[in-house]
Amino acid sequence: MKILYGVQGTGNGHIARARIMAAALKRHRDIEVDFVFTGRAPDKYFDMEVFGNYRTYEGLTFVTRHGKVDKFATFRSNHLRRFACDVRQFDTSSYDLLVNDFEPVTAWAARRQKLPAISISHQAAFAYPVPKSGDNALDRLLLRFFAPADVRLGVHWFHFNQPIVPPFISDKPSANATPSHVLVYLPFEEINDIQKMLEPLSNEHFVCYHPDVSAPLNCGHISWFPPSKSGFQQALAGCSGVIANGGFELSSEALHLGKKLLIKPLHGQFEQLSNVLTLSQLELCQTLFQLDTDTVEEWLDAPDTEAITFPDDPTILINWLKAGNLSDTQTLCDALWKQVKYGDKTRQKLLSLAF
């Protein structure tokens, strides 16, 4: 079996999910996989060894300014003519299946050349009746047409009685007995704005990762680091809590480790607003609507979050893909959700909210 695997590279969450799948797929000698990434400059990818000889295209992405999606800049930065050319020239004839994580070039090439395609992504979950916030007609059109697929398999923190699977968390470091810092990952915010928010809180050590940092830098009680998979995982394991945007994958990793969350959703991106809505309803996060020192100080005194255990091995999913009956999502979902373990408080919340 030969699989084409398309991954949206705009956020690190998509790539983190693909890393887990890539490592698991390597154990299946009867499967050959080619990875394609779009959405960021080729030199901005890091720790990509697991993907072998992957390919990159420009694809489609969005531009942010001070924690908000800049719609005009986004429109100007996307080269639709180049995108259409890449779709036309992409040859899918040697593949049996496309697995797609919200990546538009491979999705439209597969649609054009009639290659069977399945979307396995957090975005696919929003095709179903799950909690949503801030979505409009344009958002719904984007979800439907940005990366089309024959089958949509969502990924979320609960199944909502829909074709949705739980996230996989493979890197599961044991949390340190005495957390030494707060982890900060706000890639869509300006570094100076983050620094100003955290500077008054001198009694706390903040470890900040940001794509605009090129080398480690210590600024008193605030430490800055460039993107690094291994370094970030160590910082996550040893932290008392996480301050982040509303991305799905990092929130999932923090939930698994029982780390409390302070979430600042990216304004203009309804997916992140919806993530915050779900986590808030389950009392699994607090919300930071703007970079505000007082809110952070209040959150620092909040208790730890109840952990959720997610599966660590996607073998069940891979075997399901190999079997080829992609319309039977119920069997797959049932098998994977049996591996999820909620704490008592979270389980009661799920029942009270009729999730």
N, C-alpha and C positions, 0 to 999 in steps of 0.2 A: 504494500500500500504506500502510495506517495502523497504526502499532505503538503499543501501550501498553507502557511500560517502567517496571516497578516496582523500586525500589531500597531496600534496608535501610539506613537512615541512622544506625544506632547507631554504627558505626565508619566512620572516614574512608576505609578501604580500598575499601568498596563504592562510595562516591562517586567515588573516584579512578578506579576501573575504568569507571564510568558516564561520567565526563568524556571519557575516550578514545573511548568508543563514540559519545557525543553529537557530538563534533567530527567524527568520521568519517561519521556518518549525515547531517550537514548537507551533505555533498558529494553526496549522492544525492537529486536533486530529485524522484524518483518515490516517495520515502518521506516520510511525515509521522509525527512522533513526539511523544507526550505523556509526560512524566516525572512519576512519583509517588514521593514519599519519605515514609517513616515511621520512627519509632523515636527521634526527638529533638524537642525544642521547636523551633518554626519559627524563632525568633530565634537559634538556635545553628548554623544552616547558614551557610556562608561561601563566597565565590568560586563562586557558582552561576550566573553569567551565561550560561554555555554551554548551560544547560538551558532557557532561554526562560521561558515562563509555566508553570513546574512547579507541582504541587500537593503539599500535605503533609497527612498524617493522623497521628493519634496512634500507631496500630499497636500493636506489642508490642516490648518491650525488656527489658533486664536491668539490675539495680542491683549495683554493686560497693562493697566496703568494704575498704580497705587491700590491694588487689591480689587480692581474692577475690570470686567471685560470691556475693552475699547472696540466697539462695533465698527466704527469707521476705519480705524487702523487695521482691524482684522480683515475687512473687505479689501483694503488696499494691499495688504501683504500676501493675500492668496492669489496665486497665478492660475486662474481657471483654465486658460488655454494650455498651459504646460500640464496641468492635471489631466485634461481630456486627452492630450497626446500620450501621456504615460499609460492611461487606461487602454487606449487603442493599441499600443505597441506591446503591452504585456501579454505574453503567451502562456496560457494555462493548459495547453493541450496535453502536457505530460503528467498532469496531476489527477488524482482520483477524488479529492475533496479539498475544499477550502475551509479552514478554521479561522475565524476572524474575530479580533478583539477591537471593534470600532475603528477599523482601518479602511479608508475609502478606495484606494487605488486597486487593491486586490479584490475588494467586494464588487466594484463595478466591472472589473475585468472578468470576474467569474460570472456575473450576471449577463454580460455581453456574449460570453462564449459558452454559456449554459453549463458551467461547472457547478456541481452540487456544493452548496455553501451553508455552513452553520455559524451563527454568531454566538460566541460564548463570552459575555461581557456584563459588566454592571449596567451599562446603558441599555442592554437588551431587557433588563428587568423592568424598565420604565415603559415597555410596550404593554405591560399588564397592569391591572389595578393594584398598585402599591402606593404607599404614602408619597405624595408629590407636593412641592411648594414652589411657586414662582414660575410655573411653566405657562407658556402661551402657545398660540397657533404655530408660530415659527419654530418653537422648540419641538413641537410634536411632528412637524414636517421634517426637521433635521433628524430626529430619531428614526423616522421611517425611511428616509432616502439618503442619509449621509453614508451609511455602509449597509446596503440591503443584503438580505440573506434569505434562504428558503426556510430555515428553522432558527428561531430565536430562543436561546437558553440563557436566562438571566442569572446573575450572581448577586446575592444579597445576604443580609444577616438573618433573614427569616424567609420562609417559602411563600407565605401569603396564599397558599393553596393554588399556586401557579407553576409553570415550568421554570423553576428557579432552583439553583443549587447553591450550597454554601461556599464561601471562599476557602481556598487551600492556604495553610500557613505552614511552610516547610522549615524555615529557619526559626526554631523555637528555643531561643536561649533562656536559661533559667534566670529569673529576676534576682538581682543582688539583694542580699539581706538588708543592707543599709544603702538605699538610693542616694546618690551623691549630687544629682543635678536635675534640672528640668530640660527636656529636649524641645527645641523650637525648630519647626520646619514650616516656613511661610514663604515659599518660592515666588509667589505672585505679589509680595509686598516689597517695598524698597528697603534696602539695608538700613539706611539712616532712620527711617520711620520705626523699624523694629528696635534699633538701638535706643532711640528716645523713649520708647515704651518701657524698656527693661532697665534702663540706667538707674532709676530711683529705687529699684528693688535690690539693694546691695547686699542684703542678707541671704540671697539665693544665688546659686551658681547656674547659669544658663548656657547650654551647649547648643549652638545654632548652626544648622546646615543651610547653605543657600547657593543656588547655581551661579551667582555673580561673584562668589568668593573664589580666588585662585590659589590661595595658600593659607594654612592655619594662622590665626591671629588672635591673641589674647588682649581683651580690653577690660582689665579689671575682673569683675565677676561674670563677664560675658565672653565666651570663647566662640570663635567663628571657624567653620571648616568648609572646604569645598566638597562637592558630591563624592561619596564613597560608600559602596554597598556594605563592606565589612565594618568600616568605622561607624556608619549609621546604625547598624544592627547592634554593635556594642553599646552605643550611646542609648539606644532604645531599651536594652536589657537593664542598664544601670540607672535609669531615670525614675523619678517619683511621679512624673506626669508628662503629658505631651501637649504642646501648643501647636496647632497645625491648621491648615486650610481643610476644607471638607472633603478631601479625596477619600475614596473608598478603601484602598489597600492599606494605607498606614493606619487608618481607624481600626481596620480589622486586626492588624497585628497588635495594636495597643489593647484592644478588647481581649484578645487571647491572653495577653500577659497581665490583664487586670490593671492597666495603667489608666489613671483618670485623664480625661480629655477636655481641653478647652479649644473649641472649634471656631475659626473665623471663616465662614463660607465665602467663596469667591463671588462677589456680587455680579449678577448678570449670567451666572451659570446655574440653571435650575437643578442640575444633578446634585451639586454641593448643597444647595438650599434644602433639597429633599432629604439628603443624608442627615443633615442637622435636625430636620423635623423628626425623622425616625428615631435617631439617638436621643433626642430630647424627650420624646414620648415615652421611651423606655428608661428614662433617667440615667442614661449612660454617658452624657456629656453636658457641659455648660457651653454657652454660646458667647462669642466675642464678636459683636456686630461692627466694631471699629477698634483700632489699636488704642486701647485704653489701659493705663497703668492700674487704676483702681480695681477694674474688673479682674485683672491678673492677680493682684494682691488678695482679693477675696477668694478667688479660685484656689490659690496656693494652700489655703486652710481647709479646703474641702476634703472629705474622706476619699479613700481609694474606691475605684469602680469594681464591681463584681465581674469576674472573668467569664468569658465564653470560650469553650473548647471547640475549635474547628478542625476538620480533617487535615491531615498532612500529606496524604498520598493520593494523587489523581489517577491511580491505576484503574479504578472502577470506571471513571470517565473515559479513559483511553480504550479500555476493552469495549465499552459501549460504542465508541466511534468506530472501532474495527468491525463490530458486528453489523453495522450498516443500517440498522432500523432506526433512523433518526427521528421518526415520528413518535416512537415510544419513549417519551421523556419521563413518564410517571415512574417506571421501574428504576431508572437512574436516580431520579430525585429521592424516591423512598429510601434507596440504599445509602445515599450520601447523608441525608438528614438524620438517619439513625446514629451517625457518628458525632453529631453536634450535641454538646452538653451545656445547658444554660444553668445559671445559678438560680436559687429559689426566688429571689426578688425579681429577677428578669422574667422568669417563667410566669410569675403571678401578674406582672405587667402585661405580658403577651395575652394572657387570658382576659384581663380586665379591659384591654383595648380591642378585644375581639379580633386580634390578628390571626 
